[in-house]
Amino acid sequence: MKHFTKYILYAALAVSALSSCKKQNLETTYSSQEDNIDSFIEGLSSQDPAPRIVHNGGSNRVVLTEGSGEELRQGGTVSFYYAGYIFSGSSAPTASNLFATNREETATESGWTLTSPDYGILTLTLDEDAGLVEGLMKGLEGVRGGEICYIVFSGKYGFGDTIVGSIPANSALLYQIWVESLTND
């Protein structure tokens, strides 16, 4: 019985150590992604004119074209087109990293051919029931009608350790957003 107790203790310590290593590796992955995101933003900031950068709770919004009117708040409704990319390194999005879009021009430019494409505008209320990952939800907060922007964030604010379609677990993501309209209630 004494040896069995010792075995259980060793097993528990091993599991704890593995869990700790996995968590540390994940934090290192996210930190590296955030460094790459910072490099990407720095590169864009050197353009003339430099885009406006908005940081919100782990999400980064790079405003490429300024919108007008009021800013979207929690509980407001927004209508937009999007293109979702797996963010790799510190480079701009490419057709090979595209995983979803509701914008026909983007699909055509990327060489996508879908059997039943749905290029309808997406309209949703910005709240917990929107079904958005945290990074996208925080990135949309503050957009204005007519704005075109990138919203980019580490896997920590994306799908986490869940594989979604062609998106690997813990992937950093970049969304290009074309805001058509919004209202705040």
Buried (B, 14 or more C-beta within 10 A) or exposed (E): EEEEEEEEEEEEEEEEEEEEEEEEEBEEBBEEBBEBBEEBBEEBEEEEEEBEBBEBEBBBBBBBEEBEEEBBEEEBBBBBBBBBBBBBEBEBBEEEBBBBBBBEEBBEEBEBEEEEEEBEEBEBBBEEEBEBBBBBBBBBBBBBBBBBBBBBBBBBBBBBEEEBEEBEBBBBBBBBBBBBBBEBE
